[in-house]
Amino acid sequence: MVSPAGDARPDDLRPSDPAVTPSRLRHRALVAMVAALLGSTVVACAAGPGVVSSQAATQVSGGTIVYAHDQEPPCLYGGWVQQAYLSRQVLDSLVSQVDDGQIVPWLATGWEVSADQLTGTFTLKEGVTFTDGTPLDADAVRSNFTFWLEEGGNSTVAAYLGDYYGSGRAVDPTTFELTLTAPYSPLLSALSQAYFGIQSPTALARGSEINCDEPVGSGPFVVERWDRGSSVTFVTNPGYTSAPANAKHDGPAYVDGIEWRFVHDPVARYGALTTGGAHVIYDVPTPQWAAAQELFDVQQYITPGRPVALGLNTVHGPLADVRVRQALAHATDREAAVTSAFHGVIPYEGNGSISQSTPGYDAGVADDYPHDPERAVELLLAAGWVDVGPDGVRSKDGEELEIRVVYGAGSIITAEGATVLQNLQEQAKSAGFRVVLVPATRDELFSGTYSSPESYDAKPGYWTSPTSGVLLITFRQHLESRPNFSNSSFYNNPELEQIILEANSTLDRAAQDRLYGQAQRIISEDAASIGLYTQTTSIAVAPQLRDVWLEDSQGEPVFHDAYFVE
């Protein structure tokens, strides 16, 4: 079983990121198609596009938000960020994170940590109930930790806490105690993510198939139905009382609900927004970025954690030689490839292990492998790749220098991301590489088809996380006795693992950052992973809808505070 992006495991998916340039004809056809698909759902207060004067705008009651998203996950909650976008609307977490990295109350009104940093005691808000009527008390929180970590209900949670979780217990109805086996400084930031959203234990007892379609939480919205292949309908929870401290208001949502539409084509999503067929869209197409900023509220979130990076196979094939890995990094002008493919909208990220928006990021690592074709050739010659065939591809002992790059087409890697890979494919030819791009379906990735060292030479992926503690997930050793498929490079370095463990248990921020920086430099020096671009969430919001915002821990859109104006 494999985590295709470092952000999900298969058992999470079914529980146990100028003028218009595309062809005008294609654009108009897609606009017409989406208008026909979505137009009938637009509420009366949704006028066409155009800037609404803040002085003249009056808040109106109710209405249904039509949101056009990209990917439809296999379940409505789990350990993939695409699932977190959905579950954030339904499930509340213990704590929330604000944009300066501070942790603020949510279901937990306060918390204390013991002197040895091994016990966290959370005081819960009184009187909260799940939407099925089950009390949200300390025992309900305990049952969620048991489900995640002892029953295998969420391997992403296990990836965060598996090295640290000891036990959880309900001290009394409003006091939950979490015991760790070792200090874990990123704990509160981890708990702020939607992966840790608290579900009704009564609903969990129904079994994974029902919960996959209808997770039950205490959040501002309730799943009314899921029309697979089309949309999820959320209705407002009229009894909502547990907004996080960073919400813009308390109490139930202002709107009546959300029509969460799945529209995979980015031009079609943008067309829906421009024609009034949607009020909010996800992943604004970069060719339309400047135009969107003129018409809509465009928000961009640079996701912390591991950026979209190429994990290079360190144990099998040509890239098992560090010199060949370094040569590939030097042979490609990754910054130019990213800038071209994303029209300068998505930031280039040269650091292959940590994204620039993550606390503990080492900016120096991003410059370790500048575009230098001559240096690439020197490294390949030193590694024995001396012979050059008529097609320019190098060989050694009769074996050609072929690199198979397996990527999640349309799931982990968008169409623009695929253009980045195609650019790199062309650039690598000058040094004598033949790069073969292998598009993989989501099902192939999640089923483990491409999980062994023999199945690929390089694979791009990411992992959303608010701290550099994610390094333990993505670079903990992949051992036979304890596999780690989030380590897509199969890079086994016990010294690195020990440094990350020490950083995760260090409370002094300066010392922690030094250790995380040391870990990033080790990964970079061995070229176990080479950075491409930041995983990024963007949304565009029509002017008649206000106060949609992106939460800070991993960038999910929040609709609880949103309201229509006229």
C-alpha positions as CSV (number, residue, x, y, z in Angstrom):
1,M,0.0,0.0,0.0
2,V,1.4,3.3,-1.0
3,S,1.0,7.0,-0.4
4,P,1.0,8.6,-3.8
5,A,1.6,12.1,-2.7
6,G,2.9,11.7,0.8
7,D,-0.6,13.0,1.7
8,A,-2.7,9.9,1.8
9,R,-2.7,6.1,2.2
10,P,-5.2,3.9,0.5
11,D,-6.8,2.9,3.8
12,D,-7.5,6.6,4.4
13,L,-9.4,6.9,1.1
14,R,-11.9,4.4,2.2
15,P,-11.3,4.6,5.9
16,S,-10.8,1.1,8.4
17,D,-3.2,22.7,-4.7
18,P,-3.0,38.6,-18.7
19,A,-5.6,37.9,-21.2
20,V,-7.1,34.5,-21.6
21,T,-4.7,32.4,-23.7
22,P,-6.5,29.0,-24.4
23,S,-8.3,28.5,-27.6
24,R,-11.4,30.9,-27.6
25,L,-13.5,28.3,-29.3
26,R,-12.7,25.6,-26.7
27,H,-13.2,28.1,-23.9
28,R,-16.7,29.1,-25.2
29,A,-17.7,25.5,-25.6
30,L,-16.7,24.7,-22.0
31,V,-18.4,27.8,-20.6
32,A,-21.6,26.8,-22.4
33,M,-21.3,23.3,-21.1
34,V,-20.7,24.3,-17.5
35,A,-23.4,27.0,-17.6
36,A,-25.9,24.3,-18.6
37,L,-24.6,22.0,-15.9
38,L,-24.5,24.4,-13.1
39,G,-26.9,27.2,-14.0
40,S,-30.0,25.7,-12.6
41,T,-28.5,25.6,-9.1
42,V,-27.6,29.2,-8.7
43,V,-29.6,31.0,-6.1
44,A,-31.6,34.2,-6.8
45,C,-29.1,36.4,-5.0
46,A,-26.3,35.4,-7.3
47,A,-26.1,38.1,-9.9
48,G,-23.6,37.9,-12.8
49,P,-20.0,38.9,-12.4
50,G,-19.0,42.4,-11.6
51,V,-17.6,44.2,-8.6
52,V,-20.1,44.9,-5.9
53,S,-19.6,48.2,-4.1
54,S,-18.9,47.5,-0.4
55,Q,-20.8,50.7,0.5
56,A,-23.9,49.6,-1.3
57,A,-23.8,45.9,-0.4
58,T,-26.3,44.6,2.0
59,Q,-26.1,41.1,3.5
60,V,-28.9,38.8,2.6
61,S,-30.1,35.8,4.5
62,G,-29.7,32.3,3.2
63,G,-28.8,31.2,-0.3
64,T,-26.8,28.2,-1.5
65,I,-23.1,28.5,-2.4
66,V,-22.2,26.8,-5.6
67,Y,-18.5,25.8,-5.4
68,A,-16.7,24.2,-8.3
69,H,-13.9,22.0,-7.1
70,D,-11.4,19.8,-9.1
71,Q,-11.0,16.3,-7.8
72,E,-13.6,13.9,-6.4
73,P,-12.0,11.7,-3.7
74,P,-13.1,8.1,-3.0
75,C,-14.4,9.2,0.5
76,L,-15.5,12.4,2.1
77,Y,-12.9,12.2,4.9
78,G,-9.5,10.6,5.2
79,G,-5.8,11.4,4.9
80,W,-5.5,13.1,1.5
81,V,-5.8,16.9,1.3
82,Q,-8.5,16.5,-1.3
83,Q,-10.6,14.8,1.4
84,A,-9.6,17.4,4.0
85,Y,-11.2,20.1,1.9
86,L,-14.5,18.3,2.3
87,S,-14.3,17.1,5.8
88,R,-13.4,20.6,7.1
89,Q,-16.9,21.6,6.4
90,V,-18.4,18.8,8.5
91,L,-15.8,17.9,11.2
92,D,-14.5,20.2,14.0
93,S,-11.0,19.8,15.3
94,L,-9.6,20.3,18.8
95,V,-7.6,23.4,17.8
96,S,-7.1,25.7,14.9
97,Q,-4.1,27.6,13.5
98,V,-4.0,31.3,12.6
99,D,-1.8,32.8,9.9
100,D,1.1,33.6,12.3
101,G,1.3,30.0,13.3
102,Q,-0.3,30.4,16.7
103,I,-2.7,27.8,17.9
104,V,-6.1,28.9,19.1
105,P,-9.1,27.1,20.7
106,W,-11.7,25.2,18.8
107,L,-13.4,22.2,20.4
108,A,-10.7,22.5,23.1
109,T,-11.1,25.7,25.0
110,G,-7.7,25.3,26.7
111,W,-4.8,22.8,27.1
112,E,-1.9,22.1,29.4
113,V,1.3,20.2,28.8
114,S,3.2,18.4,31.5
115,A,6.7,19.4,32.4
116,D,8.2,16.3,30.7
117,Q,6.1,17.1,27.6
118,L,4.6,13.7,27.5
119,T,1.0,14.5,28.6
120,G,-1.4,16.9,27.0
121,T,-4.6,17.7,28.8
122,F,-7.4,19.3,26.8
123,T,-10.4,21.0,28.3
124,L,-13.4,20.6,25.9
125,K,-16.2,23.1,25.2
126,E,-19.3,22.0,27.1
127,G,-22.6,21.3,25.5
128,V,-21.4,20.4,22.0
129,T,-23.2,17.6,20.2
130,F,-22.6,15.8,16.9
131,T,-25.4,16.3,14.4
132,D,-26.7,12.8,15.1
133,G,-27.3,13.8,18.7
134,T,-24.3,12.0,20.2
135,P,-22.5,14.1,22.9
136,L,-19.1,15.5,21.9
137,D,-17.3,14.7,25.1
138,A,-13.9,13.5,26.1
139,D,-14.8,9.9,25.5
140,A,-15.9,10.7,21.9
141,V,-12.4,12.3,21.4
142,R,-10.8,9.3,22.9
143,S,-12.7,7.0,20.6
144,N,-11.4,9.0,17.6
145,F,-7.8,8.6,18.6
146,T,-8.4,4.9,19.2
147,F,-10.0,4.6,15.7
148,W,-7.2,6.4,14.0
149,L,-4.2,4.9,15.8
150,E,-5.3,1.5,17.2
151,E,-7.9,0.4,14.7
152,G,-6.1,1.7,11.5
153,G,-8.8,4.2,10.7
154,N,-6.5,6.9,9.4
155,S,-2.9,6.1,8.4
156,T,-2.1,9.8,7.9
157,V,-2.8,10.4,11.5
158,A,-0.7,7.4,12.3
159,A,2.1,8.8,10.1
160,Y,2.0,12.0,12.3
161,L,1.7,10.3,15.7
162,G,2.6,6.7,15.3
163,D,6.1,7.3,16.7
164,Y,4.7,9.2,19.6
165,Y,1.2,8.1,20.6
166,G,1.0,6.3,23.9
167,S,-2.7,6.4,24.9
168,G,-5.7,8.6,25.2
169,R,-8.3,8.7,28.0
170,A,-11.3,10.6,29.2
171,V,-10.5,12.0,32.6
172,D,-14.1,13.3,32.9
173,P,-16.7,14.4,30.3
174,T,-14.8,17.6,29.4
175,T,-11.2,16.6,30.0
176,F,-9.3,14.5,27.4
177,E,-5.7,13.4,28.2
178,L,-3.3,12.4,25.5
179,T,-0.1,10.6,26.6
180,L,2.9,10.5,24.3
181,T,5.9,8.1,24.3
182,A,8.3,11.0,23.5
183,P,8.0,14.8,23.3
184,Y,6.5,15.9,20.0
185,S,6.7,19.7,19.5
186,P,4.6,19.8,16.3
187,L,1.6,18.2,18.1
188,L,-0.8,21.2,18.3
189,S,-0.1,22.2,14.7
190,A,-0.7,18.7,13.6
191,L,-4.0,18.5,15.5
192,S,-5.2,21.7,13.8
193,Q,-5.4,19.9,10.4
194,A,-8.7,18.5,9.1
195,Y,-7.2,15.0,9.1
196,F,-7.8,15.2,12.9
197,G,-11.5,16.2,12.6
198,I,-13.6,14.6,15.3
199,Q,-16.3,12.2,14.2
200,S,-19.3,10.9,16.1
201,P,-18.4,7.5,17.6
202,T,-22.0,6.4,17.0
203,A,-21.6,7.1,13.3
204,L,-18.2,5.4,13.2
205,A,-19.9,2.2,14.6
206,R,-22.0,2.1,11.4
207,G,-18.9,0.9,9.5
208,S,-16.5,2.3,6.9
209,E,-18.8,2.2,3.9
210,I,-21.5,4.4,5.4
211,N,-19.0,6.7,7.0
212,C,-17.2,7.1,3.7
213,D,-20.3,8.6,2.2
214,E,-21.8,10.4,5.2
215,P,-19.3,11.3,7.9
216,V,-21.0,12.8,11.0
217,G,-19.3,15.6,12.9
218,S,-20.3,18.7,14.9
219,G,-19.3,21.2,12.2
220,P,-21.2,24.0,10.5
221,F,-22.5,21.8,7.6
222,V,-24.1,18.3,7.3
223,V,-23.7,15.9,4.3
224,E,-27.2,15.7,2.8
225,R,-26.2,13.5,-0.1
226,W,-23.3,12.6,-2.4
227,D,-24.1,12.2,-6.1
228,R,-21.0,10.4,-7.2
229,G,-19.4,11.8,-10.3
230,S,-21.3,15.1,-9.8
231,S,-21.5,16.8,-6.5
232,V,-21.9,16.7,-2.7
233,T,-24.8,18.6,-1.1
234,F,-24.1,20.1,2.3
235,V,-26.9,21.7,4.4
236,T,-26.4,24.1,7.3
237,N,-26.3,22.7,10.8
238,P,-28.8,24.9,12.5
239,G,-27.5,24.0,16.0
240,Y,-23.8,24.8,15.3
241,T,-22.2,26.2,18.5
242,S,-18.5,25.3,18.2
243,A,-16.8,27.7,15.8
244,P,-13.0,28.0,16.2
245,A,-11.6,31.2,17.8
246,N,-10.4,32.4,14.4
247,A,-13.8,32.2,12.8
248,K,-15.4,35.5,11.7
249,H,-18.6,34.8,13.7
250,D,-20.2,32.4,16.1
251,G,-23.3,30.3,15.6
252,P,-24.7,28.6,12.5
253,A,-23.6,29.4,8.9
254,Y,-25.3,32.3,7.2
255,V,-26.1,30.4,4.1
256,D,-28.5,27.5,3.6
257,G,-25.8,25.1,2.3
258,I,-23.2,24.3,-0.3
259,E,-23.4,22.6,-3.7
260,W,-19.9,21.2,-3.9
261,R,-19.5,20.5,-7.6
262,F,-16.7,18.4,-9.2
263,V,-15.5,20.1,-12.4
264,H,-12.2,18.7,-13.4
265,D,-11.4,21.0,-16.3
266,P,-9.9,24.3,-15.0
267,V,-11.1,26.3,-18.0
268,A,-14.6,24.9,-17.4
269,R,-14.4,25.9,-13.7
270,Y,-13.3,29.4,-14.6
271,G,-16.1,29.6,-17.2
272,A,-18.6,28.7,-14.6
273,L,-17.5,31.6,-12.4
274,T,-17.5,34.1,-15.2
275,T,-21.0,33.2,-16.3
276,G,-22.5,33.0,-12.8
277,G,-22.8,29.3,-12.8
278,A,-20.6,29.1,-9.7
279,H,-19.8,31.5,-6.8
280,V,-16.4,30.1,-5.9
281,I,-13.9,28.0,-7.9
282,Y,-10.8,26.1,-6.8
283,D,-7.4,26.2,-8.6
284,V,-7.7,29.3,-10.7
285,P,-6.1,28.6,-14.1
286,T,-2.9,30.5,-14.3
287,P,-3.5,31.8,-17.9
288,Q,-6.6,33.5,-16.4
289,W,-5.0,34.7,-13.2
290,A,-4.6,38.4,-14.1
291,A,-8.1,38.6,-15.5
292,A,-9.5,36.8,-12.4
293,Q,-7.9,39.3,-10.1
294,E,-9.7,42.1,-11.9
295,L,-13.1,40.5,-11.5
296,F,-13.0,38.4,-8.4
297,D,-11.6,37.9,-4.9
298,V,-8.6,35.7,-5.7
299,Q,-6.8,34.1,-2.7
300,Q,-3.6,32.0,-3.0
301,Y,-2.3,29.8,-0.2
302,I,1.3,28.5,-0.5
303,T,1.0,25.1,1.2
304,P,3.6,24.3,3.9
305,G,5.1,20.8,4.2
306,R,6.8,19.0,1.4
307,P,6.6,20.8,-1.9
308,V,5.8,19.1,-5.2
309,A,9.2,17.4,-5.6
310,L,10.7,14.5,-7.5
311,G,11.6,11.6,-5.2
312,L,14.6,10.0,-6.8
313,N,15.0,6.2,-6.4
314,T,18.1,5.8,-4.3
315,V,18.2,2.0,-4.3
316,H,17.4,0.7,-7.8
317,G,18.3,1.8,-11.4
318,P,20.6,4.5,-12.6
319,L,19.6,7.0,-9.9
320,A,20.9,4.7,-7.2
321,D,24.2,6.4,-7.9
322,V,24.2,9.8,-6.2
323,R,26.3,11.3,-9.0
324,V,23.5,10.5,-11.5
325,R,20.9,12.0,-9.2
326,Q,22.9,15.2,-8.9
327,A,23.5,15.2,-12.7
328,L,19.7,15.1,-13.3
329,A,19.2,18.0,-10.9
330,H,21.9,20.1,-12.7
331,A,20.7,19.0,-16.2
332,T,17.3,20.5,-15.8
333,D,16.4,24.2,-15.6
334,R,13.6,23.5,-13.1
335,E,12.9,27.2,-12.3
336,A,12.4,28.0,-16.0
337,A,10.2,24.9,-16.5
338,V,7.9,25.9,-13.6
339,T,7.8,29.6,-14.5
340,S,6.8,28.7,-18.1
341,A,4.2,26.1,-17.2
342,F,2.5,28.1,-14.5
343,H,2.8,31.6,-16.1
344,G,4.8,32.9,-13.1
345,V,1.9,32.3,-10.7
346,I,3.0,29.2,-8.8
347,P,6.3,29.7,-7.0
348,Y,9.3,27.6,-8.0
349,E,10.7,25.6,-5.1
350,G,14.3,24.2,-5.4
351,N,14.3,22.7,-1.9
352,G,13.2,19.1,-2.4
353,S,12.2,18.4,1.2
354,I,10.5,21.4,2.7
355,S,8.3,24.1,1.2
356,Q,9.2,27.8,1.6
357,S,6.1,28.6,3.6
358,T,7.1,26.0,6.3
359,P,8.6,27.0,9.7
360,G,12.2,25.7,9.7
361,Y,12.7,26.0,6.0
362,D,16.3,26.3,4.9
363,A,16.4,28.7,1.9
364,G,20.0,27.9,1.1
365,V,19.1,24.4,0.1
366,A,16.9,25.7,-2.7
367,D,20.1,26.9,-4.6
368,D,22.1,23.7,-4.3
369,Y,21.5,22.5,-7.9
370,P,21.5,25.4,-10.4
371,H,21.0,24.7,-14.0
372,D,24.5,23.6,-15.2
373,P,24.6,21.1,-18.1
374,E,28.4,21.0,-18.1
375,R,28.5,20.0,-14.5
376,A,25.8,17.4,-15.2
377,V,28.0,15.8,-18.0
378,E,31.0,15.8,-15.7
379,L,29.1,13.9,-13.0
380,L,27.8,11.4,-15.6
381,L,31.3,10.8,-17.0
382,A,32.6,10.2,-13.5
383,A,29.8,7.7,-12.9
384,G,30.8,5.8,-16.1
385,W,28.1,7.0,-18.4
386,V,30.6,7.6,-21.2
387,D,29.1,6.2,-24.4
388,V,26.7,8.4,-26.4
389,G,24.3,6.9,-28.9
390,P,23.2,8.4,-32.2
391,D,20.1,9.7,-30.4
392,G,22.2,11.5,-27.8
393,V,21.3,9.0,-25.0
394,R,24.2,7.9,-22.8
395,S,24.9,4.3,-22.0
396,K,27.0,2.3,-19.6
397,D,27.8,-1.4,-20.0
398,G,25.2,-1.6,-22.7
399,E,22.4,-0.1,-20.6
400,E,20.9,3.2,-21.7
401,L,20.5,6.1,-19.3
402,E,16.7,5.9,-19.1
403,I,14.7,7.4,-16.3
404,R,11.1,6.4,-15.8
405,V,9.1,9.1,-14.1
406,V,5.7,7.9,-12.8
407,Y,3.2,10.6,-12.0
408,G,-0.4,10.9,-10.9
409,A,-2.0,12.4,-14.0
410,G,-4.9,14.6,-13.0
411,S,-4.7,13.8,-9.4
412,I,-1.3,14.5,-7.8
413,I,-0.1,16.4,-10.9
414,T,-2.3,18.8,-12.7
415,A,-2.2,19.5,-16.4
416,E,0.1,22.4,-15.8
417,G,2.3,20.3,-13.6
418,A,2.5,17.7,-16.4
419,T,3.8,20.5,-18.6
420,V,6.6,21.1,-16.0
421,L,7.6,17.4,-16.3
422,Q,7.5,17.6,-20.1
423,N,9.8,20.6,-20.0
424,L,12.2,18.7,-17.8
425,Q,12.0,15.7,-20.1
426,E,13.2,17.9,-23.0
427,Q,15.9,19.7,-20.9
428,A,17.5,16.5,-19.7
429,K,18.3,15.3,-23.2
430,S,21.2,17.7,-23.5
431,A,23.1,15.8,-20.8
432,G,22.2,12.4,-22.3
433,F,19.2,11.4,-20.3
434,R,16.1,9.7,-21.8
435,V,13.3,10.6,-19.5
436,V,10.1,8.5,-20.0
437,L,7.0,10.0,-18.5
438,V,4.5,7.4,-17.2
439,P,1.0,8.9,-16.4
440,A,-0.6,6.8,-13.7
441,T,-4.3,6.8,-12.7
442,R,-5.3,7.6,-9.1
443,D,-6.4,4.0,-8.7
444,E,-3.0,2.7,-9.8
445,L,-1.2,4.9,-7.4
446,F,-3.5,4.2,-4.4
447,S,-3.5,0.4,-5.1
448,G,0.3,0.3,-4.8
449,T,1.0,-0.5,-8.5
450,Y,3.9,1.9,-8.4
451,S,5.1,1.4,-4.8
452,S,8.2,-0.9,-5.2
453,P,11.7,0.3,-6.0
454,E,11.5,-1.7,-9.3
455,S,8.4,0.2,-10.5
456,Y,9.9,3.7,-11.1
457,D,13.1,5.7,-11.1
458,A,11.4,9.0,-10.0
459,K,8.0,10.0,-8.7
460,P,6.7,13.5,-7.9
461,G,4.7,14.0,-4.8
462,Y,3.9,16.3,-1.9
463,W,2.7,16.3,1.7
464,T,0.7,19.1,3.2
465,S,1.8,19.9,6.8
466,P,2.2,23.0,8.9
467,T,5.6,22.1,10.3
468,S,9.0,20.7,9.3
469,G,8.1,17.7,11.4
470,V,6.7,16.3,8.2
471,L,10.3,15.2,7.5
472,L,9.8,12.2,9.7
473,I,6.9,11.1,7.6
474,T,8.6,11.6,4.2
475,F,12.1,10.5,5.1
476,R,11.7,8.0,7.9
477,Q,13.6,4.9,6.7
478,H,11.9,2.4,4.5
479,L,12.8,-0.9,6.1
480,E,11.5,-4.4,5.5
481,S,10.4,-4.6,9.1
482,R,8.7,-1.2,9.0
483,P,7.9,0.0,5.4
484,N,7.5,3.7,4.7
485,F,6.0,4.3,1.3
486,S,5.8,8.0,2.0
487,N,9.6,7.8,1.5
488,S,9.3,7.7,-2.2
489,S,13.1,7.9,-2.6
490,F,13.6,4.7,-0.5
491,Y,16.3,6.8,1.1
492,N,17.5,5.1,4.3
493,N,19.7,7.2,6.4
494,P,19.7,6.4,10.2
495,E,21.6,9.6,11.0
496,L,19.0,11.7,9.2
497,E,16.2,9.9,11.0
498,Q,17.8,10.6,14.4
499,I,18.3,14.3,13.6
500,I,14.6,14.6,12.7
501,L,13.5,12.8,15.8
502,E,15.7,15.1,17.9
503,A,14.2,18.2,16.1
504,N,10.6,17.0,16.7
505,S,11.3,16.6,20.4
506,T,13.2,19.9,20.8
507,L,11.1,22.8,22.3
508,D,13.7,25.5,21.7
509,R,12.7,27.0,18.3
510,A,16.3,28.1,17.3
511,A,17.7,24.6,18.1
512,Q,14.8,23.0,16.3
513,D,15.3,25.0,13.2
514,R,19.0,24.2,13.2
515,L,18.2,20.5,13.3
516,Y,15.6,20.7,10.6
517,G,18.0,22.7,8.5
518,Q,20.7,20.1,9.0
519,A,18.2,17.4,7.9
520,Q,17.3,19.4,4.7
521,R,21.0,19.7,3.8
522,I,21.6,16.0,4.1
523,I,18.7,15.2,1.9
524,S,19.8,17.8,-0.6
525,E,23.5,16.8,-0.6
526,D,22.5,13.2,-1.5
527,A,19.9,14.5,-4.0
528,A,17.3,12.1,-2.6
529,S,14.6,14.6,-3.7
530,I,14.7,17.6,-6.0
531,G,12.3,20.4,-5.7
532,L,9.9,21.6,-8.4
533,Y,7.2,23.9,-7.2
534,T,5.0,24.7,-4.2
535,Q,1.8,22.8,-3.7
536,T,-0.7,25.7,-3.8
537,T,-4.4,26.3,-3.1
538,S,-6.1,29.1,-4.9
539,I,-9.7,30.1,-5.0
540,A,-11.6,32.9,-6.8
541,V,-14.8,34.2,-5.2
542,A,-17.6,36.1,-7.0
543,P,-18.2,39.6,-5.6
544,Q,-21.7,38.8,-4.4
545,L,-20.3,36.3,-1.9
546,R,-18.2,37.6,1.0
547,D,-16.0,36.2,3.8
548,V,-14.8,32.9,2.2
549,W,-11.4,32.3,3.6
550,L,-8.5,29.7,3.5
551,E,-7.6,28.2,6.8
552,D,-3.9,28.3,7.7
553,S,-2.8,24.7,8.5
554,Q,-3.3,23.3,5.0
555,G,-5.4,25.7,3.0
556,E,-9.0,24.3,3.0
557,P,-11.7,26.8,2.0
558,V,-13.9,27.8,4.9
559,F,-17.6,28.6,4.1
560,H,-19.0,28.8,7.6
561,D,-18.6,32.6,7.7
562,A,-19.6,33.3,4.1
563,Y,-22.7,35.3,3.2
564,F,-24.3,36.8,0.1
565,V,-24.8,40.5,-0.6
566,E,-27.0,42.5,-2.9
